[in-house]
Amino acid sequence: MNNFDSDSPSENDWEDRGELAWNEFDWEHYLREQDEMIHRYIGFYEQLDGRNDRLDEAAHRMGWDEDSWSSDVDFEPPADSIEIFNEPSSAGEERETDPYTLHKNPVFIATKGIFLTLTHRWQRIAERVDNVPQKTALEFQSLLHRAEQQSMFAIAALDFGDYAMAISLLKRALRELNACFALLNKTEVGSQTLENYRKHATPRLFDLREIWLRVMNECREELERPSDDDDQD
């Protein structure tokens, strides 16, 4: 994760592209492709269950550099996953090269993917009161939502090069994550289903924590790096 740039990648890419002549149909195709990237990540992540190098190996299989836990100007999805952009547009013209957006950020993809593995399973078991008490079901779902929301804000700040804000927002996300750990650990196991979920969720919560701590560490390193103005002085 040493690919920080003092300029926002989205600013650079948008300036280079000039006016983007995409309609709603084009953007819908683009967003579907980014959704597929998240599910592609989940597929690799789930295959690596139980491995200590799970995060780095999943990133490797996605085609990301091992230092890509930041907004990455040069990041491109694997060639076999962008065929949709070779299709002609609704106007019958060749589609333009797809732009960089937040959806391509490896931190966004990994964070979003892991949260999906947590929320989907929780929703399946929490719908029955004999699996999870109603109060616990609502509280844990709310904690997951707030943790994900704060992390998405942080990734947006990271993408714009505001590293100090990204750190502050990730600290808030970590507080919600710690509350998730606490709730799962203090809740009396009422069923084997809930105990199975606890075993499922714990390593995933730790993986989210690991990703965010890596990002925070690199943000601090970037903030401590002398600026060009300092070098001139």
N, C-alpha and C positions, 0 to 999 in steps of 0.2 A: 504494500500500500504506500508506495513512494511516488505516486503519480499525481500528486497535488499540483495544481496550476493556480497562479495568483489571479488569473482571469476565469470567469465562469465559462464552463464548456458550452453551456446553452447559448451564452452571448456570442461566443466565437462562431459556433455553427450557424446560428441564425443570421449573423452578419454576412457570412460567406455565401449563404444561400440566396440572399436577397428576398424578394417577395415569394412566399410559398403558395403556389397555385393548386392547392388541394381542396376538394369539396368534402362534404360530410361523408360520402361513401368512401373516399380515400382514407379519411381519418378513422372510420370504423374498421376498415381492413387493418390499418396500422395498430389500433388498440387491440384487436383480436390477436394479432401476431405477438404483441407484448404479453397478453394473457397466456398464450401458448408457451412463451419463454418461462413464465413463472411455473407452469405445470411441468415443463421440462426439468426445471431445477428440482421441483418436488420429487419427480421420478428418480433422479440421481440421488437425492438426499435420503429418500426412503430405502433405496437399495443398500446404502452404506450404514444402516442402523447398527449401532454397537461399536463402530470403529472410532478410535481416538482422533484420527485425522479426517473425520467426516466433513467438516466445513471446507478444508483445503482441497480434499479430493473431489468434492462436489463442484467446487469452483473450477478445478482443473478440467473436469469433464464438460463443463459449460464452455470451455475455451477461454477462461479468464486467466490473466496472469496472477501469480500467487500474491502480488502486491496490489491487487485491484480493489481492495476494500475502501474505495473512495470514488468520487465522481471521476470517470475515466474518459477523457476526450477521445482516445483511440479505440474504445471498446466497440466491437461489432459482434452480433450474434453469429453462431456457426452458419456456414454457407447453406447447409441443408435445412435450416429453419427460416430462411427468408425468401422462399420461392414465391410467396404471395406478392412480393414487390416487383417481380418480373412480369406480372400480368399487366395488360393494358388498363389504363384508367377508364372511368365511365365515359370520358370524352373520346375514347378510341386512340389516345396518344400513349406513348411510353410513360410509365410511372417514373417520377423523379427518385433519386436516391433518398432513402428514408432519413429524416432528420434525427438529431439527437434530442431526446426528451428525458425527463426524470425516469420514465419507465424502463430505460435501458441501463440505469445505474445498477451495478452489481449488488450494492448494499440494499437498494430498494427491492430487487428481485429476491434476494435471499431472505430478507426480513419479511416481506409479504408472503413468500412461500411457506416459511416456518409458521407464521401466524395462521395461515390457512389450515395447516395440519393440526393445530391446536383447537381452533374454533369449530371446525367441522365435526371432529370427534366429540367435543364437549356438547355441541348442540344435539347430537344423536343420543347421548346418554342422559342429558339433563332434562329431556322432555318427559321423563317418567319420575314421579316423586319417590318411588321406591328405590331409585338409583341414587338420586341426589336431592337433599332438602331444597325447597323452593328458594329460601333465602340465600343459600350457598350458590345455587345455580345462577341467580341474578347477580350476585356480588362478583363471582369469578368472571362471568361474561363481561361485566362492566370494567373490571380490572384489565382484562385482555384488550378491550376496546380502547381504553385510555392509554395503555402502553403502546399499542400500535399507532394511535393518533399522534402521540408525542414523538415517536420515532419517525413517522412520515414527515412531520414538521422539521425534524432535525435533518433528515436527508435532503429536504428542499433547501434548507439553509446551507448545508454542505455543498450542494450543487451550485449555489450562487457564490461560493467562496467565503461565506460568513462563518468561520470556524469557531469563533467564540460562542456565537448563538447556537451552533450545532452541539457544542459541548453542554451548554446549559439545558437544551431540550432533551438530550440523551440522558442527562442526570434525572430529569423528570420521568422519562420512560423507565429508567432503572428503578426508580422508587415504586412505580406501579408493578414492575416485574418482581421486585422483592415482596410486595404485598401478595402477588400470586403464589409465590413460594410459601409464604406464611399461611395463607388460607388453606392451601392443599395440605400442609403439614399439621395444622391444628384441627382440621375437620375429621371427626370420627368416621371411620370407614363403615358405611351402612350396607355396603354390598361389594361383591367381588368386582363388579363393573367399575365402581369408583376407584377401587385400589388399582385396577388395571390402567385406568386413565392417569392416575398419579404417576405410575411407572412410565407411561407413554409421555407425559408432559414434562417431567423433570429434566431429562437430557435436552429437550428442545428449548426449554426456558434457559438452561445454561448456555446453549449455543447462541441464542439471541444476546445474552449477556456478553459472551465472548466477542461476537461481531461488534457490538456497540463499544466495548472497551478498546478494541483495536482501533476503531474509528476515532474515539476520543484521544487515544495516545498519539495518533498521527496528526490530529488537529492541533494538539499542544505542541508537537514538534514543528509544525508549520508556523504557528504563532510565535515561536521562539527563534525562528530562522531570521537572520538579518534581512531587512528589505533593501532594495536597490538604493534608496535614499540614504540609508545607514552606511552602505558601502562607499557612497560618494563622499560622505562626511569623513 
